[in-house]
């Protein structure tokens, strides 16, 4: 069997978070290291990011944010369930806790998501090519149903399903991070029927959880890509069985259903220069990860000529969601 050609969407997340993030992301795009970006419309440098995307014709989608910083919807009621007493979103884990406790009102989730789509259109002059969730909130129970309605209403065809082949074998992950990723995986698997019902599409495979920050290297990316393009092997009936995203996505109306051997993969990345203290963020200032050297490490890895050689050797073509 000939080796399948791979279309790889390399998505730079958190575009608009700060000027130094924007700088790193556009450098990656100009060097051919990323092929798409996801915009945080409540980011402090969102307007600048939108202008950059226009100037350089960068394919751009919406990184829907319900967990960090300030909401953008000005019609949310006072004391909205989405925010704490200071008016900020509840945070990555705080949002999940509020959801588990039944404290979030889905009508307010819908209001905020629609407001973010509207602001995206105002900033960029177009609808998002794709829409995913900051800190993977879009696959959470209840949220996923609202999220998919918003996509359908705005005819946004593509999203992200973060089910990563090889995740279960990553011994270097801390127990806390591993637990979080495994829950993201389960939430994503539970979201598949909802997304399929509404005709939402996504690439055959996803990678990016096991290659975040210091975990990213040319070698780790090579391993992740090998896992992603491996032969589908559906597994069931074992608590240790690892879900394989390709076998879960066979119902998707994409090119592979037409006899095309092309496999589509999304690689989630977070390149950039470290945020300066008190500069950037989504209203509360930059977080620790944003200020760390791990963002710069990703930038340097993604622009490493060795990675470009790997793409060429494996017949991997970078593209955007609009090219799928």
C-alpha positions in Angstrom: 0.0 0.0 0.0 1.4 3.5 -0.8 2.0 5.8 2.1 -1.0 8.1 2.5 -0.5 11.8 1.9 -1.2 13.8 5.0 -2.8 17.2 5.1 -1.7 18.9 8.4 -3.4 21.9 9.9 -1.0 23.5 12.3 -3.1 25.8 14.4 -1.5 28.5 16.5 -3.9 29.0 19.5 -4.3 32.1 21.7 -3.8 34.6 18.8 -4.6 38.0 20.3 -3.5 37.2 23.8 -0.7 39.7 23.8 1.5 41.5 21.3 4.4 39.2 21.9 2.2 36.2 21.2 1.1 37.8 18.0 4.7 38.4 17.0 5.7 34.8 17.5 2.7 33.4 15.7 3.1 35.6 12.6 6.8 34.7 12.5 5.8 31.0 12.5 3.3 31.6 9.7 5.8 33.5 7.6 8.3 30.7 7.9 5.7 28.1 7.0 5.6 26.5 10.4 1.9 27.1 11.1 -1.0 27.2 8.7 -3.9 28.5 10.7 -4.6 30.5 13.9 -7.4 30.6 16.5 -8.3 34.1 17.8 -9.1 35.0 21.4 -11.5 37.9 20.8 -11.3 38.9 24.5 -7.5 39.0 24.3 -5.8 42.3 25.0 -4.2 42.3 21.5 -7.2 40.8 19.6 -7.6 43.9 17.4 -3.9 43.9 16.5 -4.1 40.2 15.8 -7.0 40.6 13.4 -5.2 43.3 11.5 -2.1 41.1 11.3 -4.2 38.2 9.9 -5.6 40.5 7.2 -2.2 41.9 6.3 -0.6 38.5 5.9 -3.7 36.6 4.7 -3.5 34.2 7.7 -6.4 31.7 7.8 -8.2 32.4 11.0 -10.8 30.8 13.3 -12.3 31.6 16.7 -10.9 30.3 19.9 -14.1 30.5 21.9 -13.3 31.5 25.5 -15.6 30.8 28.5 -13.0 30.3 31.1 -10.3 33.1 31.1 -10.7 36.8 31.5 -13.6 39.0 30.8 -16.8 38.2 28.7 -17.5 40.2 25.6 -21.3 40.0 25.7 -22.7 43.3 27.0 -26.2 41.9 27.5 -25.2 39.3 30.1 -27.2 39.9 33.3 -25.6 41.4 36.4 -24.2 38.6 38.4 -24.1 36.3 35.4 -23.4 32.6 36.2 -20.4 32.8 33.8 -18.4 35.1 36.1 -17.2 35.4 39.6 -17.7 38.3 42.0 -15.0 40.3 40.3 -16.7 39.9 36.9 -14.1 37.4 35.4 -14.7 34.0 34.0 -14.3 31.2 36.6 -11.0 29.8 35.2 -10.1 26.5 33.5 -11.0 24.3 36.5 -13.4 26.8 38.1 -15.6 26.7 35.0 -15.7 22.9 35.1 -16.6 22.9 38.8 -19.4 25.4 38.2 -20.7 23.2 35.4 -20.6 20.1 37.5 -22.5 21.9 40.3 -25.2 23.0 37.9 -24.4 26.7 38.4 -24.0 27.7 34.8 -26.9 28.9 32.7 -26.7 27.6 29.2 -28.7 30.5 27.9 -25.8 32.7 29.1 -23.2 30.4 27.5 -25.1 30.8 24.2 -25.3 34.6 24.6 -21.5 34.8 25.1 -20.6 32.4 22.3 -22.8 34.4 19.9 -21.3 37.6 21.0 -17.8 36.3 20.4 -18.7 35.2 16.9 -20.1 38.7 16.3 -17.0 40.4 17.6 -14.8 38.1 15.5 -16.8 39.2 12.4 -16.4 42.8 13.4 -12.6 42.5 13.9 -11.8 40.3 10.9 -14.6 41.1 8.4 -15.5 37.5 8.0 -16.9 34.4 9.7 -14.4 32.1 11.4 -13.0 29.3 9.1 -13.3 27.1 12.2 -14.3 27.4 15.9 -12.8 25.6 18.8 -12.7 26.1 22.6 -10.0 27.7 24.8 -9.0 25.1 27.3 -11.3 22.6 25.5 -14.5 24.0 27.0 -16.4 23.3 23.8 -16.6 19.6 24.4 -17.9 19.8 28.0 -21.3 18.3 28.7 -24.1 20.7 28.0 -21.7 23.3 26.6 -21.1 21.1 23.5 -24.9 21.2 22.7 -24.9 25.0 22.8 -21.6 25.2 21.0 -22.8 23.1 18.1 -26.0 25.1 17.7 -24.0 28.3 17.4 -21.8 26.7 14.8 -24.8 25.5 12.8 -26.5 28.9 13.0 -23.5 30.7 11.6 -22.6 27.9 9.1 -19.2 27.4 10.7 -18.3 23.9 9.4 -15.1 22.9 11.3 -14.2 22.4 14.9 -11.6 20.5 17.0 -12.1 17.1 18.6 -9.1 16.6 20.9 -8.7 12.8 21.0 -5.0 12.1 20.6 -3.6 8.7 19.6 -0.8 7.8 21.9 -2.0 9.8 24.9 -2.4 6.7 27.0 1.2 5.8 26.6 2.7 9.2 27.7 4.5 8.3 31.0 6.1 11.7 31.3 2.8 13.5 32.0 2.2 14.4 35.6 -0.7 12.5 37.2 -2.7 15.8 37.4 -2.1 16.7 33.8 -2.7 13.1 32.6 -6.0 13.0 34.5 -7.1 16.3 32.9 -6.2 15.2 29.4 -8.0 11.9 29.8 -11.1 13.7 30.8 -10.8 16.0 27.8 -10.5 12.9 25.7 -13.7 11.3 27.2 -15.6 14.6 26.8 -14.5 14.7 23.2 -15.6 11.2 22.5 -19.0 12.0 24.0 -19.2 15.1 21.7 -18.7 13.2 18.5 -22.4 12.1 18.1 -23.5 15.7 18.8 -21.2 17.1 16.2 -22.0 14.5 13.6 -25.7 15.1 14.0 -25.3 18.7 13.0 -22.9 18.0 10.2 -19.9 19.6 11.9 -16.5 18.4 10.5 -13.0 18.0 11.9 -9.8 16.3 10.8 -9.4 12.6 11.1 -6.8 12.9 13.8 -5.7 15.4 16.4 -2.3 15.9 18.2 -1.2 18.6 20.6 -1.8 17.5 24.1 1.4 15.4 24.4 3.5 18.1 22.7 2.7 21.2 24.7 5.5 23.5 25.8 8.7 21.7 27.0 7.2 18.4 25.8 7.5 19.5 22.2 10.5 18.4 20.1 11.0 17.3 16.6 11.2 13.7 18.0 8.0 14.0 20.0 6.2 15.6 17.0 7.4 12.7 14.8 6.1 10.2 17.3 2.8 12.0 17.6 2.4 12.1 13.8 3.3 8.4 13.5 0.6 7.6 16.0 -1.9 9.8 14.2 -1.4 8.2 10.8 -1.2 4.6 12.1 -3.6 2.0 10.8 -7.0 2.4 12.5 -7.7 -0.3 15.0 -11.0 0.0 16.8 -10.8 -1.2 20.4 -13.5 -1.9 23.0 -14.3 -3.8 26.1 -11.1 -2.9 28.0 -10.6 -0.1 30.4 -7.1 0.2 29.1 -8.1 0.3 25.5 -7.1 3.5 23.7 -9.6 5.3 21.5 -8.4 5.8 18.0 -9.8 9.0 16.5 -9.8 7.8 12.8 -12.1 4.9 13.4 -14.5 7.2 15.3 -14.6 9.7 12.4 -15.5 7.3 9.5 -18.9 8.9 9.1 -17.5 12.3 8.3 -18.4 13.6 4.8 -14.8 14.4 3.8 -12.5 13.4 1.0 -11.6 10.0 2.5 -15.1 8.9 1.8 -14.5 9.5 -1.9 -11.6 7.2 -2.3 -9.0 9.8 -1.6 -6.1 8.4 0.4 -5.4 11.8 2.0 -5.4 11.7 5.8 -6.2 15.0 7.6 -4.6 15.9 11.0 -4.7 18.9 13.2 -1.7 19.9 15.3 -2.5 22.3 18.1 0.4 24.6 19.1 1.1 27.6 21.3 4.2 29.5 19.9 5.2 33.0 20.9 7.5 35.1 22.8 7.0 35.2 26.6 4.4 37.7 27.8 5.7 40.6 29.8 4.3 41.0 33.3 1.1 43.0 33.3 0.9 42.9 29.5 -1.6 40.9 27.7 -4.0 38.2 28.8 -7.8 38.4 28.6 -8.4 41.0 31.2 -6.6 39.6 34.2 -3.1 39.8 33.0 -0.9 37.0 31.5 -0.8 33.6 33.1 2.3 31.7 34.1 2.5 29.6 31.0 2.2 32.7 28.8 5.2 34.3 30.6 7.3 31.2 30.6 10.0 30.2 28.0 7.9 27.2 26.9 6.1 29.4 24.3 9.5 30.4 22.8 10.5 26.7 23.0 7.5 25.8 20.8 8.4 28.6 18.4 11.9 27.4 17.9 10.9 23.8 17.5 8.2 24.6 15.0 10.7 26.6 12.9 13.5 24.0 13.1 14.6 23.1 9.6 14.7 19.4 10.8 10.9 19.5 11.2 10.5 20.9 7.7 12.6 18.0 6.4 10.4 15.6 8.3 7.3 17.0 6.6 8.9 16.6 3.2 10.2 13.1 3.9 6.7 11.9 5.1 4.8 13.7 2.3 3.0 16.0 4.8 1.4 19.1 3.4 0.5 22.0 5.6 -2.9 23.5 5.0 -5.8 25.3 6.6 -9.3 24.2 7.5 -10.6 25.9 4.4 -8.4 23.5 2.3 -10.0 20.3 3.7 
